[in-house]
Amino acid sequence: MPELPEVETLTRTLRPALLGRTILSADLRWLRTLAAPSPAKFKKGIAGQPIVELSRRAKFFILQFPASSLIIHLRMSGDLLAALGGYEPAKHDRLILTLSGDAAFVFTDPRKFGRVWLVDDPSTLFADLGPEPLTDAFTPAWLFAALQARRRQLKPLLLDQKFIAGLGNIYTDEALHLAKLHPLTLSDAVTETQAAALCQAIRDILQEGIRRNGASIDWVYRGGEFQNHFRVYGRTGQPCPVCGAAVERIVSGQRGTHFCPTCQQNPVK
């Protein structure tokens, strides 16, 4: 599933091709892709809309219009592309927007889990999301207080979008390794110093992921190279880049979790 760096990369990549174009029509090729509103209202409401900005919130991609927004969640296998000079529909296309200037914006999704919303106020959809980890709201002090207010294992807590927005399996494993925290550590056992290290690690890992255009793994996202620089994710049995110990894999919160048993000591033992 694409995480914050992959969606951010898509946003930056698509912005030059889409910004300033006008949507001429919408071809909704699988009705369940549309979460809201009805197909009829969607096609009527989106036609003629000029694209004034492209942005991201958590793992959501946003096309902004003057008074509404098209929001897309890629889920497991979704991908986005801009086609210039004409476009022929492909097998897994779920939504095709015909744009001014002989262009098209395409949402393709082989597994059909992705969803699209056309809303007047995006904040209603994002009301339950936690803070963005690359904004000023995400500070060591905030993170320490938030961890102390809960008693949950770190890995599933960091994956909870209501706690922090945008983290997924890959970047959580990588950040915990960089911060030297075991994924099963209880949140209220994290010290203030450890919280500061985790805050910085999350920022550093996400920024590195964006710098490397995300990770091309487990889905159809194109062009990322962060997978070539993983510290622990997906590296079961391979040496830790810090100490050389074999990376281990456990299941935490029903998710495969990778860590170094030497660098990330388990305090629960």
ZILIN-V770942 format. One record per pair of residues at least 6 apart in sequence whose ideal C-beta (glycine too) atoms are under 7 Angstrom apart, sorted by the first residue. I is the first residue (numbers start at 1). GAP is how many residues later the second one is. D is the distance in Angstrom with one decimal. If there is no record, write none. Layout:
[[I	GAP	D] [I	GAP	D]]
//
This chain:
[[1	74	6.4] [1	75	5.4] [1	167	5.7] [1	218	6.6] [2	57	6.4] [2	72	5.0] [2	217	6.4] [2	219	5.7] [3	56	6.3] [3	163	6.4] [3	164	6.6] [3	165	3.7] [3	167	6.1] [3	168	5.4] [4	54	6.9] [4	55	6.4] [4	162	3.3] [4	163	6.8] [4	202	5.8] [5	166	7.0] [5	201	5.8] [5	204	3.2] [5	205	4.6] [5	209	4.6] [5	221	6.9] [6	208	3.7] [6	209	6.9] [6	215	5.3] [6	218	6.6] [7	49	5.1] [7	52	5.4] [7	54	5.5] [8	48	5.5] [8	202	5.3] [9	201	6.3] [9	204	4.9] [9	205	4.7] [9	215	6.9] [10	51	6.3] [10	70	5.5] [11	43	5.2] [11	44	6.4] [11	45	4.8] [11	50	6.2] [14	40	6.0] [14	66	6.4] [14	68	5.4] [15	39	4.6] [17	65	3.8] [17	67	6.7] [18	33	5.3] [18	36	6.2] [18	64	5.7] [18	87	6.0] [19	32	5.9] [19	35	6.4] [20	31	6.6] [21	30	5.4] [21	78	4.3] [21	79	5.0] [21	80	5.9] [21	82	6.0] [22	26	6.6] [22	27	6.9] [22	28	4.8] [22	77	6.7] [22	78	4.4] [23	23	5.4] [23	24	6.3] [23	25	6.9] [23	26	4.9] [23	74	5.2] [23	76	6.0] [24	23	6.8] [24	74	4.6] [24	75	6.4] [24	76	6.3] [25	22	5.8] [25	73	4.8] [26	16	6.6] [26	17	5.0] [26	20	5.2] [26	21	6.8] [26	69	6.9] [26	71	5.5] [27	69	4.3] [28	6	5.9] [28	11	5.6] [28	14	6.8] [28	67	5.7] [29	64	5.5] [29	65	5.6] [29	66	6.7] [29	67	6.8] [30	64	4.6] [30	82	6.4] [31	8	6.0] [33	61	4.2] [33	62	5.8] [33	76	6.9] [33	81	6.5] [33	82	6.5] [33	83	5.5] [34	8	5.7] [34	82	5.3] [35	80	4.4] [35	81	6.4] [35	82	5.0] [36	81	5.0] [36	82	7.0] [36	83	6.9] [37	81	6.2] [42	76	5.3] [45	23	6.7] [45	73	5.6] [46	24	6.7] [46	72	5.9] [49	16	4.1] [50	15	6.6] [50	16	6.8] [51	12	5.7] [51	14	6.8] [52	12	5.4] [52	13	6.3] [52	14	6.1] [53	11	4.1] [54	8	6.9] [54	9	6.1] [55	7	4.6] [55	9	6.3] [56	6	6.4] [57	69	5.3] [57	72	6.9] [58	71	5.2] [58	103	6.1] [58	107	3.5] [58	108	4.6] [59	14	6.4] [59	107	5.9] [60	11	5.4] [60	12	6.9] [60	13	5.4] [61	11	4.5] [61	19	6.5] [62	7	5.4] [62	9	5.4] [62	60	6.5] [63	6	6.6] [63	7	4.1] [67	53	6.6] [68	50	6.2] [68	51	6.5] [68	52	5.2] [69	50	5.9] [69	53	4.8] [70	46	6.8] [70	48	5.5] [71	46	4.5] [71	48	6.5] [71	51	6.1] [71	54	6.1] [72	8	6.9] [72	35	6.0] [72	42	6.8] [72	44	5.3] [73	41	6.1] [73	42	5.2] [74	40	5.1] [75	38	3.6] [75	39	4.6] [75	40	7.0] [76	35	5.1] [76	37	4.7] [76	143	6.5] [77	32	5.7] [77	33	4.8] [77	34	4.1] [77	36	6.8] [77	142	5.2] [77	143	5.9] [78	29	6.5] [78	31	4.3] [78	36	3.5] [79	29	5.2] [79	141	4.7] [79	142	6.2] [80	27	5.9] [81	25	5.1] [82	21	6.5] [82	23	5.8] [83	20	6.5] [83	21	4.5] [83	23	6.3] [84	19	5.1] [85	17	5.8] [86	16	6.2] [87	9	6.9] [87	17	4.0] [87	19	6.7] [89	7	6.2] [90	18	6.5] [92	16	4.8] [92	17	6.2] [92	18	4.5] [93	13	5.7] [93	15	5.0] [94	13	5.3] [94	14	6.6] [94	15	4.9] [94	20	6.8] [95	12	4.2] [95	21	6.0] [96	8	5.8] [96	10	5.3] [97	7	6.5] [97	8	4.3] [98	6	5.7] [99	6	6.0] [107	7	6.7] [107	9	6.7] [110	110	6.9] [117	8	6.1] [119	6	6.1] [128	34	5.3] [129	32	5.7] [129	33	6.8] [129	36	4.4] [130	31	6.5] [130	32	5.5] [130	33	4.8] [130	34	4.6] [130	35	4.9] [131	6	4.4] [131	7	5.0] [131	33	6.5] [131	34	6.6] [132	6	6.6] [132	33	5.6] [132	34	6.5] [133	31	5.6] [133	33	6.2] [133	34	6.9] [133	69	5.1] [133	70	6.3] [133	73	6.1] [134	69	6.4] [134	72	6.1] [138	61	6.8] [139	60	6.8] [140	55	5.8] [140	56	3.9] [140	59	4.5] [143	52	5.0] [143	55	6.5] [143	56	4.7] [144	48	5.1] [144	51	3.7] [146	17	6.9] [147	40	4.2] [147	41	6.5] [147	43	4.9] [147	48	5.8] [148	40	5.3] [150	7	6.4] [150	37	4.9] [150	38	6.6] [151	35	5.8] [151	36	6.4] [151	37	4.9] [152	35	5.2] [153	30	6.8] [153	31	5.1] [153	32	7.0] [153	33	6.4] [153	99	6.0] [153	100	6.8] [154	22	6.4] [154	27	6.1] [154	29	5.7] [154	31	4.9] [154	33	6.0] [155	17	6.2] [155	21	7.0] [155	28	3.7] [155	97	4.2] [155	98	5.9] [155	100	7.0] [155	102	5.3] [156	96	6.1] [156	97	3.0] [157	6	5.6] [157	30	5.4] [158	6	6.1] [158	9	5.3] [158	14	4.7] [159	8	6.3] [159	9	6.8] [159	13	5.9] [159	94	6.5] [159	96	6.8] [169	86	5.5] [170	45	5.8] [170	63	5.0] [171	34	5.4] [171	35	6.0] [171	38	6.2] [173	59	5.5] [173	60	4.5] [173	84	6.2] [173	85	4.9] [173	86	7.0] [174	31	4.6] [174	56	6.6] [174	57	5.4] [174	58	6.7] [174	59	5.8] [175	23	6.9] [175	26	4.5] [175	27	4.6] [175	30	4.5] [176	7	5.5] [176	83	6.7] [176	88	6.6] [177	54	4.8] [177	55	4.7] [177	82	6.2] [177	83	6.1] [177	86	6.6] [177	87	6.2] [178	23	3.9] [178	26	6.5] [178	27	6.0] [178	53	6.7] [179	18	4.6] [179	19	4.3] [179	22	3.9] [180	83	5.4] [180	84	5.9] [181	13	6.2] [181	17	6.0] [181	83	6.1] [182	77	6.4] [182	82	4.5] [182	83	6.2] [182	84	4.5] [182	85	6.5] [183	69	5.2] [183	74	4.9] [183	76	5.6] [184	68	6.1] [184	82	6.0] [184	84	5.6] [185	82	5.6] [189	78	6.3] [208	18	7.0] [209	6	6.6] [209	17	4.8] [212	12	6.4] [212	13	4.8] [212	14	4.1] [212	17	6.5] [213	10	5.4] [213	11	4.6] [213	12	6.3] [214	7	6.2] [214	10	3.7] [214	12	5.9] [215	9	5.0] [215	11	4.1] [215	12	4.4] [216	6	6.6] [216	7	6.6] [216	8	4.2] [216	11	5.9] [217	10	4.7] [231	10	5.6] [232	8	7.0] [232	15	5.0] [232	26	4.2] [232	27	5.8] [232	28	6.1] [233	25	5.2] [234	24	6.6] [235	12	4.6] [235	23	6.3] [236	11	5.7] [236	12	6.8] [236	13	4.3] [236	22	6.4] [237	9	5.4] [237	10	6.6] [238	8	7.0] [238	9	5.5] [239	7	6.6] [240	7	5.8] [240	20	4.0] [240	22	6.7] [240	23	6.0] [242	18	6.9] [242	21	5.3] [243	17	6.6] [243	19	4.8] [243	20	5.6] [245	15	5.5] [245	16	6.0] [245	17	4.1] [247	11	5.7] [247	13	5.9] [248	11	6.1] [248	13	5.4] [249	7	5.9] [249	8	6.7] [249	9	5.4] [250	7	5.3] [251	6	6.6]]
//
